[in-house]
Amino acid sequence: MQMRVYSLAVSYALIVCAAGLAFGVAGCRSLPPSKPESQWTEQEARGAAIYRVKCAKCHYPTSTHPLNGPGLQALTKIKAMPSGAPPTDERLTQVIVQGRQMMPGTSLTDDQMQDLLAYLRTL
Ligand code: HEC
């Protein structure tokens, strides 16, 4: 009996994760935690400031719930972003500069882009 309850729990967890993926959000609850603000490097803190100005109105940084765009929690630790593309620096830079569908492009200097990418890796 106990085995059965266990395997039910496992299949439930798998279904929840699969459903989350199907809806384009990282549905598994056990996402790795974000790096706490108290441990940010100077570069990560600069990136966070850019994020607040340029991205926060559309993306929650510490949740996968959508605002105007998908929540970005654990963005660089997941295998695929909502579009299915891997969260590499190249791909992130492209999305940020060019935008994507309803997301407008953002122009940043190279330094600002490096700071922002460093911050995104803390999520
Ligand atoms: C005006 C709202 C808006 C702003 C501002 C915005 N985004 Fe987005 N973002 C969106 C929307 C909408 C999507 C979903 C696009 C789609 O349909 O694939 C998105 C998608 C994304 C994705 C997922 C891309 C993928 O391949 O799935 C990332 C990463 C992202 N945004 C990062 C950022 C960052 C970083 C910034 C700040 C520089 C930013 N966004 C600013 C609305 C916005």
Backbone and ligand atoms as CSV (ligand in chain L), in Angstrom:
chain,resi,resn,atom,element,x,y,z
A,1,MET,N,N,0.843,-1.210,0.000
A,1,MET,CA,C,0.000,0.000,0.000
A,1,MET,C,C,0.877,1.260,0.000
A,2,GLN,N,N,1.890,1.221,0.881
A,2,GLN,CA,C,2.724,2.415,0.927
A,2,GLN,C,C,3.443,2.686,-0.395
A,3,MET,N,N,3.912,1.596,-1.022
A,3,MET,CA,C,4.557,1.726,-2.328
A,3,MET,C,C,3.629,2.422,-3.314
A,4,ARG,N,N,2.372,2.035,-3.246
A,4,ARG,CA,C,1.409,2.546,-4.196
A,4,ARG,C,C,1.195,4.056,-3.990
A,5,VAL,N,N,1.099,4.437,-2.732
A,5,VAL,CA,C,0.925,5.858,-2.443
A,5,VAL,C,C,2.148,6.625,-2.966
A,6,TYR,N,N,3.319,6.023,-2.730
A,6,TYR,CA,C,4.546,6.674,-3.173
A,6,TYR,C,C,4.545,6.852,-4.691
A,7,SER,N,N,4.196,5.755,-5.412
A,7,SER,CA,C,4.276,5.866,-6.864
A,7,SER,C,C,3.207,6.823,-7.388
A,8,LEU,N,N,2.084,6.906,-6.694
A,8,LEU,CA,C,1.084,7.902,-7.093
A,8,LEU,C,C,1.654,9.316,-6.938
A,9,ALA,N,N,2.337,9.528,-5.827
A,9,ALA,CA,C,2.920,10.851,-5.593
A,9,ALA,C,C,3.939,11.183,-6.667
A,10,VAL,N,N,4.742,10.186,-7.034
A,10,VAL,CA,C,5.745,10.421,-8.067
A,10,VAL,C,C,5.067,10.753,-9.391
A,11,SER,N,N,4.036,9.977,-9.765
A,11,SER,CA,C,3.407,10.293,-11.058
A,11,SER,C,C,2.738,11.654,-11.003
A,12,TYR,N,N,2.183,12.012,-9.846
A,12,TYR,CA,C,1.558,13.329,-9.746
A,12,TYR,C,C,2.606,14.428,-9.981
A,13,ALA,N,N,3.768,14.250,-9.344
A,13,ALA,CA,C,4.824,15.251,-9.509
A,13,ALA,C,C,5.232,15.351,-10.975
A,14,LEU,N,N,5.338,14.195,-11.632
A,14,LEU,CA,C,5.730,14.204,-13.049
A,14,LEU,C,C,4.675,14.930,-13.886
A,15,ILE,N,N,3.410,14.667,-13.580
A,15,ILE,CA,C,2.345,15.311,-14.355
A,15,ILE,C,C,2.385,16.823,-14.145
A,16,VAL,N,N,2.584,17.245,-12.884
A,16,VAL,CA,C,2.635,18.680,-12.619
A,16,VAL,C,C,3.777,19.320,-13.397
A,17,CYS,N,N,4.936,18.656,-13.398
A,17,CYS,CA,C,6.091,19.202,-14.127
A,17,CYS,C,C,5.810,19.238,-15.612
A,18,ALA,N,N,5.255,18.149,-16.155
A,18,ALA,CA,C,4.997,18.075,-17.591
A,18,ALA,C,C,3.993,19.149,-17.982
A,19,ALA,N,N,2.962,19.337,-17.147
A,19,ALA,CA,C,1.954,20.338,-17.463
A,19,ALA,C,C,2.601,21.726,-17.453
A,20,GLY,N,N,3.452,21.963,-16.474
A,20,GLY,CA,C,4.128,23.254,-16.404
A,20,GLY,C,C,4.944,23.510,-17.658
A,21,LEU,N,N,5.657,22.486,-18.110
A,21,LEU,CA,C,6.478,22.642,-19.318
A,21,LEU,C,C,5.593,22.897,-20.522
A,22,ALA,N,N,4.465,22.183,-20.587
A,22,ALA,CA,C,3.580,22.342,-21.724
A,22,ALA,C,C,3.041,23.772,-21.795
A,23,PHE,N,N,2.854,24.411,-20.635
A,23,PHE,CA,C,2.348,25.782,-20.640
A,23,PHE,C,C,3.475,26.797,-20.782
A,24,GLY,N,N,4.659,26.331,-20.975
A,24,GLY,CA,C,5.745,27.249,-21.259
A,24,GLY,C,C,6.338,27.890,-20.023
A,25,VAL,N,N,6.051,27.358,-18.864
A,25,VAL,CA,C,6.720,27.846,-17.661
A,25,VAL,C,C,7.445,26.676,-17.025
A,26,ALA,N,N,8.471,26.965,-16.280
A,26,ALA,CA,C,9.161,25.881,-15.593
A,26,ALA,C,C,8.264,25.469,-14.445
A,27,GLY,N,N,7.496,24.438,-14.640
A,27,GLY,CA,C,6.445,24.100,-13.700
A,27,GLY,C,C,6.926,23.357,-12.480
A,28,CYS,N,N,8.107,22.768,-12.514
A,28,CYS,CA,C,8.580,22.000,-11.371
A,28,CYS,C,C,8.858,22.960,-10.226
A,29,ARG,N,N,8.315,22.646,-9.065
A,29,ARG,CA,C,8.429,23.572,-7.941
A,29,ARG,C,C,9.858,23.660,-7.441
A,30,SER,N,N,10.622,22.571,-7.624
A,30,SER,CA,C,11.932,22.520,-6.997
A,30,SER,C,C,12.998,23.211,-7.844
A,31,LEU,N,N,12.730,24.445,-8.272
A,31,LEU,CA,C,13.740,25.194,-8.999
A,31,LEU,C,C,14.843,25.587,-8.023
A,32,PRO,N,N,16.087,25.647,-8.508
A,32,PRO,CA,C,17.152,26.076,-7.598
A,32,PRO,C,C,16.892,27.504,-7.137
A,33,PRO,N,N,17.272,27.838,-5.904
A,33,PRO,CA,C,16.988,29.171,-5.381
A,33,PRO,C,C,17.846,30.239,-6.048
A,34,SER,N,N,17.337,31.453,-6.074
A,34,SER,CA,C,18.113,32.577,-6.588
A,34,SER,C,C,19.201,32.933,-5.582
A,35,LYS,N,N,20.267,33.541,-6.093
A,35,LYS,CA,C,21.326,34.010,-5.193
A,35,LYS,C,C,20.796,35.201,-4.396
A,36,PRO,N,N,20.926,35.181,-3.068
A,36,PRO,CA,C,20.365,36.290,-2.292
A,36,PRO,C,C,21.089,37.610,-2.570
A,37,GLU,N,N,20.324,38.676,-2.479
A,37,GLU,CA,C,20.845,40.018,-2.780
A,37,GLU,C,C,22.094,40.339,-1.965
A,38,SER,N,N,22.127,39.846,-0.718
A,38,SER,CA,C,23.267,40.143,0.151
A,38,SER,C,C,24.574,39.551,-0.378
A,39,GLN,N,N,24.466,38.578,-1.319
A,39,GLN,CA,C,25.679,37.942,-1.849
A,39,GLN,C,C,26.022,38.385,-3.271
A,40,TRP,N,N,25.279,39.359,-3.794
A,40,TRP,CA,C,25.562,39.803,-5.154
A,40,TRP,C,C,26.939,40.446,-5.251
A,41,THR,N,N,27.607,40.212,-6.376
A,41,THR,CA,C,28.823,40.949,-6.671
A,41,THR,C,C,28.408,42.353,-7.136
A,42,GLU,N,N,29.400,43.241,-7.283
A,42,GLU,CA,C,29.079,44.586,-7.777
A,42,GLU,C,C,28.455,44.518,-9.161
A,43,GLN,N,N,29.000,43.608,-9.978
A,43,GLN,CA,C,28.471,43.493,-11.344
A,43,GLN,C,C,27.013,43.024,-11.331
A,44,GLU,N,N,26.735,42.041,-10.488
A,44,GLU,CA,C,25.359,41.534,-10.397
A,44,GLU,C,C,24.412,42.622,-9.892
A,45,ALA,N,N,24.884,43.442,-8.955
A,45,ALA,CA,C,24.045,44.534,-8.434
A,45,ALA,C,C,23.786,45.574,-9.527
A,46,ARG,N,N,24.807,45.860,-10.348
A,46,ARG,CA,C,24.588,46.792,-11.466
A,46,ARG,C,C,23.567,46.205,-12.432
A,47,GLY,N,N,23.689,44.918,-12.694
A,47,GLY,CA,C,22.733,44.254,-13.587
A,47,GLY,C,C,21.320,44.305,-13.041
A,48,ALA,N,N,21.191,44.142,-11.714
A,48,ALA,CA,C,19.865,44.186,-11.095
A,48,ALA,C,C,19.243,45.570,-11.274
A,49,ALA,N,N,20.069,46.612,-11.202
A,49,ALA,CA,C,19.554,47.973,-11.372
A,49,ALA,C,C,19.048,48.156,-12.809
A,50,ILE,N,N,19.775,47.615,-13.768
A,50,ILE,CA,C,19.330,47.686,-15.168
A,50,ILE,C,C,18.019,46.916,-15.328
A,51,TYR,N,N,17.973,45.752,-14.701
A,51,TYR,CA,C,16.763,44.920,-14.781
A,51,TYR,C,C,15.549,45.684,-14.265
A,52,ARG,N,N,15.735,46.363,-13.131
A,52,ARG,CA,C,14.587,47.073,-12.538
A,52,ARG,C,C,14.048,48.131,-13.497
A,53,VAL,N,N,14.941,48.787,-14.227
A,53,VAL,CA,C,14.513,49.849,-15.132
A,53,VAL,C,C,13.950,49.276,-16.434
A,54,LYS,N,N,14.609,48.254,-16.973
A,54,LYS,CA,C,14.291,47.822,-18.344
A,54,LYS,C,C,13.403,46.579,-18.425
A,55,CYS,N,N,13.369,45.768,-17.423
A,55,CYS,CA,C,12.711,44.461,-17.567
A,55,CYS,C,C,11.614,44.200,-16.544
A,56,ALA,N,N,11.727,44.823,-15.350
A,56,ALA,CA,C,10.856,44.423,-14.230
A,56,ALA,C,C,9.387,44.692,-14.502
A,57,LYS,N,N,9.084,45.671,-15.367
A,57,LYS,CA,C,7.664,45.942,-15.590
A,57,LYS,C,C,6.984,44.801,-16.347
A,58,CYS,N,N,7.752,43.923,-16.944
A,58,CYS,CA,C,7.156,42.803,-17.690
A,58,CYS,C,C,7.511,41.422,-17.139
A,59,HIS,N,N,8.553,41.322,-16.348
A,59,HIS,CA,C,8.987,39.989,-15.878
A,59,HIS,C,C,9.224,39.978,-14.381
A,60,TYR,N,N,8.601,39.019,-13.666
A,60,TYR,CA,C,8.970,38.780,-12.273
A,60,TYR,C,C,10.316,38.070,-12.272
A,61,PRO,N,N,11.279,38.528,-11.475
A,61,PRO,CA,C,12.582,37.859,-11.452
A,61,PRO,C,C,12.597,36.610,-10.570
A,62,THR,N,N,11.729,36.557,-9.567
A,62,THR,CA,C,11.843,35.469,-8.594
A,62,THR,C,C,10.624,34.565,-8.597
A,63,SER,N,N,9.960,34.506,-9.733
A,63,SER,CA,C,8.785,33.650,-9.863
A,63,SER,C,C,8.708,33.223,-11.325
A,64,THR,N,N,8.010,32.123,-11.565
A,64,THR,CA,C,7.793,31.734,-12.966
A,64,THR,C,C,6.407,32.189,-13.436
A,65,HIS,N,N,5.704,32.908,-12.568
A,65,HIS,CA,C,4.385,33.389,-12.991
A,65,HIS,C,C,4.528,34.512,-13.999
A,66,PRO,N,N,3.684,34.533,-15.004
A,66,PRO,CA,C,3.798,35.592,-16.007
A,66,PRO,C,C,3.288,36.936,-15.498
A,67,LEU,N,N,3.904,38.007,-15.971
A,67,LEU,CA,C,3.415,39.372,-15.732
A,67,LEU,C,C,2.977,39.820,-17.127
A,68,ASN,N,N,3.774,40.638,-17.836
A,68,ASN,CA,C,3.498,40.845,-19.272
A,68,ASN,C,C,4.260,39.824,-20.099
A,69,GLY,N,N,5.304,39.272,-19.531
A,69,GLY,CA,C,6.067,38.203,-20.155
A,69,GLY,C,C,6.301,37.137,-19.093
A,70,PRO,N,N,6.917,36.018,-19.465
A,70,PRO,CA,C,7.110,34.924,-18.509
A,70,PRO,C,C,7.984,35.328,-17.315
A,71,GLY,N,N,7.713,34.749,-16.143
A,71,GLY,CA,C,8.578,34.956,-14.981
A,71,GLY,C,C,9.933,34.335,-15.253
A,72,LEU,N,N,10.996,34.960,-14.770
A,72,LEU,CA,C,12.343,34.535,-15.174
A,72,LEU,C,C,13.111,33.809,-14.069
A,73,GLN,N,N,12.414,33.344,-13.021
A,73,GLN,CA,C,13.131,32.614,-11.975
A,73,GLN,C,C,13.926,31.455,-12.580
A,74,ALA,N,N,15.167,31.304,-12.148
A,74,ALA,CA,C,16.040,30.194,-12.558
A,74,ALA,C,C,16.278,30.150,-14.060
A,75,LEU,N,N,16.114,31.319,-14.706
A,75,LEU,CA,C,16.202,31.396,-16.167
A,75,LEU,C,C,17.403,30.664,-16.771
A,76,THR,N,N,18.588,30.874,-16.187
A,76,THR,CA,C,19.779,30.281,-16.807
A,76,THR,C,C,20.084,28.888,-16.258
A,77,LYS,N,N,19.223,28.397,-15.339
A,77,LYS,CA,C,19.465,27.067,-14.772
A,77,LYS,C,C,18.525,26.033,-15.373
A,78,ILE,N,N,17.580,26.498,-16.167
A,78,ILE,CA,C,16.646,25.568,-16.812
A,78,ILE,C,C,17.204,25.199,-18.184
A,79,LYS,N,N,16.744,24.065,-18.720
A,79,LYS,CA,C,17.272,23.585,-20.002
A,79,LYS,C,C,16.801,24.439,-21.159
A,80,ALA,N,N,15.559,24.877,-21.077
A,80,ALA,CA,C,14.998,25.627,-22.196
A,80,ALA,C,C,14.146,26.774,-21.678
A,81,MET,N,N,14.226,27.911,-22.365
A,81,MET,CA,C,13.383,29.047,-22.020
A,81,MET,C,C,11.988,28.782,-22.592
A,82,PRO,N,N,11.021,29.643,-22.244
A,82,PRO,CA,C,9.658,29.383,-22.729
A,82,PRO,C,C,9.578,29.134,-24.240
A,83,SER,N,N,10.411,29.785,-25.016
A,83,SER,CA,C,10.361,29.586,-26.475
A,83,SER,C,C,10.926,28.228,-26.874
A,84,GLY,N,N,11.625,27.547,-25.942
A,84,GLY,CA,C,12.265,26.282,-26.263
A,84,GLY,C,C,13.763,26.444,-26.493
A,85,ALA,N,N,14.227,27.694,-26.640
A,85,ALA,CA,C,15.660,27.920,-26.873
A,85,ALA,C,C,16.432,27.766,-25.563
A,86,PRO,N,N,17.666,27.267,-25.636
A,86,PRO,CA,C,18.470,27.158,-24.405
A,86,PRO,C,C,18.898,28.552,-23.928
A,87,PRO,N,N,19.019,28.730,-22.591
A,87,PRO,CA,C,19.318,30.059,-22.058
A,87,PRO,C,C,20.805,30.414,-22.118
A,88,THR,N,N,21.396,30.342,-23.297
A,88,THR,CA,C,22.810,30.698,-23.422
A,88,THR,C,C,22.957,32.221,-23.468
A,89,ASP,N,N,24.173,32.705,-23.197
A,89,ASP,CA,C,24.418,34.153,-23.268
A,89,ASP,C,C,24.068,34.687,-24.655
A,90,GLU,N,N,24.423,33.927,-25.698
A,90,GLU,CA,C,24.174,34.370,-27.069
A,90,GLU,C,C,22.679,34.564,-27.293
A,91,ARG,N,N,21.936,33.548,-26.882
A,91,ARG,CA,C,20.495,33.585,-27.119
A,91,ARG,C,C,19.837,34.696,-26.291
A,92,LEU,N,N,20.273,34.832,-25.034
A,92,LEU,CA,C,19.707,35.880,-24.180
A,92,LEU,C,C,20.013,37.260,-24.760
A,93,THR,N,N,21.253,37.434,-25.211
A,93,THR,CA,C,21.630,38.726,-25.778
A,93,THR,C,C,20.749,39.043,-26.979
A,94,GLN,N,N,20.540,38.033,-27.816
A,94,GLN,CA,C,19.720,38.232,-29.006
A,94,GLN,C,C,18.286,38.631,-28.624
A,95,VAL,N,N,17.689,37.904,-27.665
A,95,VAL,CA,C,16.306,38.216,-27.254
A,95,VAL,C,C,16.242,39.632,-26.680
A,96,ILE,N,N,17.230,39.987,-25.851
A,96,ILE,CA,C,17.201,41.296,-25.195
A,96,ILE,C,C,17.372,42.416,-26.227
A,97,VAL,N,N,18.295,42.244,-27.160
A,97,VAL,CA,C,18.562,43.306,-28.137
A,97,VAL,C,C,17.434,43.407,-29.164
A,98,GLN,N,N,17.009,42.250,-29.681
A,98,GLN,CA,C,16.042,42.279,-30.794
A,98,GLN,C,C,14.601,42.192,-30.328
A,99,GLY,N,N,14.372,41.735,-29.088
A,99,GLY,CA,C,13.003,41.500,-28.649
A,99,GLY,C,C,12.484,40.213,-29.271
A,100,ARG,N,N,11.250,39.900,-28.941
A,100,ARG,CA,C,10.666,38.650,-29.435
A,100,ARG,C,C,9.165,38.800,-29.362
A,101,GLN,N,N,8.491,38.695,-30.465
A,101,GLN,CA,C,7.030,38.823,-30.527
A,101,GLN,C,C,6.568,40.049,-29.742
A,102,MET,N,N,5.883,39.862,-28.592
A,102,MET,CA,C,5.352,41.019,-27.857
A,102,MET,C,C,6.428,41.732,-27.037
A,103,MET,N,N,7.619,41.195,-27.007
A,103,MET,CA,C,8.673,41.822,-26.202
A,103,MET,C,C,9.477,42.791,-27.073
A,104,PRO,N,N,9.570,44.063,-26.628
A,104,PRO,CA,C,10.362,45.028,-27.398
A,104,PRO,C,C,11.855,44.806,-27.197
A,105,GLY,N,N,12.662,45.174,-28.155
A,105,GLY,CA,C,14.114,45.113,-27.989
A,105,GLY,C,C,14.581,46.212,-27.040
A,106,THR,N,N,15.704,45.992,-26.395
A,106,THR,CA,C,16.272,46.969,-25.460
A,106,THR,C,C,17.692,47.247,-25.904
A,107,SER,N,N,18.048,48.523,-26.095
A,107,SER,CA,C,19.437,48.754,-26.473
A,107,SER,C,C,20.273,49.039,-25.229
A,108,LEU,N,N,21.367,48.322,-25.115
A,108,LEU,CA,C,22.274,48.426,-23.969
A,108,LEU,C,C,23.697,48.512,-24.511
A,109,THR,N,N,24.578,49.129,-23.742
A,109,THR,CA,C,25.992,49.072,-24.103
A,109,THR,C,C,26.492,47.653,-23.806
A,110,ASP,N,N,27.666,47.318,-24.349
A,110,ASP,CA,C,28.232,45.985,-24.084
A,110,ASP,C,C,28.405,45.752,-22.583
A,111,ASP,N,N,28.882,46.784,-21.871
A,111,ASP,CA,C,29.079,46.637,-20.427
A,111,ASP,C,C,27.759,46.390,-19.707
A,112,GLN,N,N,26.741,47.155,-20.103
A,112,GLN,CA,C,25.428,46.967,-19.468
A,112,GLN,C,C,24.904,45.567,-19.740
A,113,MET,N,N,25.126,45.076,-20.965
A,113,MET,CA,C,24.653,43.725,-21.299
A,113,MET,C,C,25.363,42.686,-20.428
A,114,GLN,N,N,26.677,42.845,-20.233
A,114,GLN,CA,C,27.415,41.887,-19.395
A,114,GLN,C,C,26.893,41.923,-17.961
A,115,ASP,N,N,26.613,43.133,-17.465
A,115,ASP,CA,C,26.091,43.258,-16.097
A,115,ASP,C,C,24.722,42.587,-15.993
A,116,LEU,N,N,23.884,42.843,-16.993
A,116,LEU,CA,C,22.534,42.264,-16.960
A,116,LEU,C,C,22.601,40.739,-17.031
A,117,LEU,N,N,23.467,40.211,-17.891
A,117,LEU,CA,C,23.594,38.745,-17.993
A,117,LEU,C,C,24.090,38.164,-16.660
A,118,ALA,N,N,25.023,38.876,-16.021
A,118,ALA,CA,C,25.527,38.393,-14.724
A,118,ALA,C,C,24.380,38.325,-13.722
A,119,TYR,N,N,23.530,39.357,-13.740
A,119,TYR,CA,C,22.376,39.346,-12.827
A,119,TYR,C,C,21.419,38.208,-13.176
A,120,LEU,N,N,21.146,38.018,-14.477
A,120,LEU,CA,C,20.198,36.964,-14.874
A,120,LEU,C,C,20.687,35.591,-14.403
A,121,ARG,N,N,22.017,35.415,-14.339
A,121,ARG,CA,C,22.560,34.129,-13.867
A,121,ARG,C,C,22.334,33.917,-12.369
A,122,THR,N,N,21.996,34.978,-11.629
A,122,THR,CA,C,21.732,34.811,-10.190
A,122,THR,C,C,20.291,34.353,-9.926
A,123,LEU,N,N,19.458,34.458,-10.957
A,123,LEU,CA,C,18.013,34.215,-10.725
A,123,LEU,C,C,17.723,32.761,-10.447
L,1,HEC,C1,C,7.009,45.323,-22.577
L,1,HEC,C2,C,7.226,44.058,-21.867
L,1,HEC,C3,C,8.605,43.452,-21.854
L,1,HEC,C4,C,9.804,44.030,-21.503
L,1,HEC,C5,C,10.094,45.488,-21.130
L,1,HEC,C6,C,10.779,42.956,-21.532
L,1,HEC,N1,N,10.188,41.780,-21.891
L,1,HEC,FE1,FE,11.072,39.960,-22.019
L,1,HEC,N2,N,9.381,39.157,-22.755
L,1,HEC,C7,C,8.178,39.820,-22.885
L,1,HEC,C8,C,7.228,38.933,-23.521
L,1,HEC,C9,C,5.779,39.279,-23.865
L,1,HEC,C10,C,7.912,37.714,-23.755
L,1,HEC,C11,C,7.378,36.453,-24.442
L,1,HEC,C12,C,7.806,36.556,-25.898
L,1,HEC,C13,C,7.322,35.386,-26.710
L,1,HEC,O1,O,6.146,35.381,-27.066
L,1,HEC,O2,O,8.122,34.461,-26.933
L,1,HEC,C14,C,9.251,37.891,-23.240
L,1,HEC,C15,C,10.215,36.905,-23.246
L,1,HEC,C16,C,11.439,36.995,-22.605
L,1,HEC,C17,C,12.365,35.917,-22.426
L,1,HEC,C18,C,12.160,34.465,-22.863
L,1,HEC,C19,C,12.721,34.291,-24.254
L,1,HEC,C20,C,12.515,32.900,-24.778
L,1,HEC,O3,O,13.286,32.501,-25.652
L,1,HEC,O4,O,11.591,32.222,-24.345
L,1,HEC,C21,C,13.441,36.404,-21.771
L,1,HEC,C22,C,14.680,35.675,-21.349
L,1,HEC,C23,C,13.180,37.821,-21.554
L,1,HEC,N3,N,11.960,38.138,-22.072
L,1,HEC,C24,C,14.052,38.666,-20.901
L,1,HEC,C25,C,13.871,40.040,-20.796
L,1,HEC,C26,C,14.852,40.939,-20.240
L,1,HEC,C27,C,16.178,40.520,-19.658
L,1,HEC,C28,C,14.315,42.197,-20.357
L,1,HEC,C29,C,14.975,43.509,-19.985
L,1,HEC,C30,C,16.125,43.896,-20.788
L,1,HEC,C31,C,12.993,42.072,-20.946
L,1,HEC,N4,N,12.761,40.761,-21.203
L,1,HEC,C32,C,12.109,43.123,-21.185
L,1,HEC,C33,C,7.907,41.117,-22.509
L,1,HEC,C34,C,8.857,42.033,-22.121
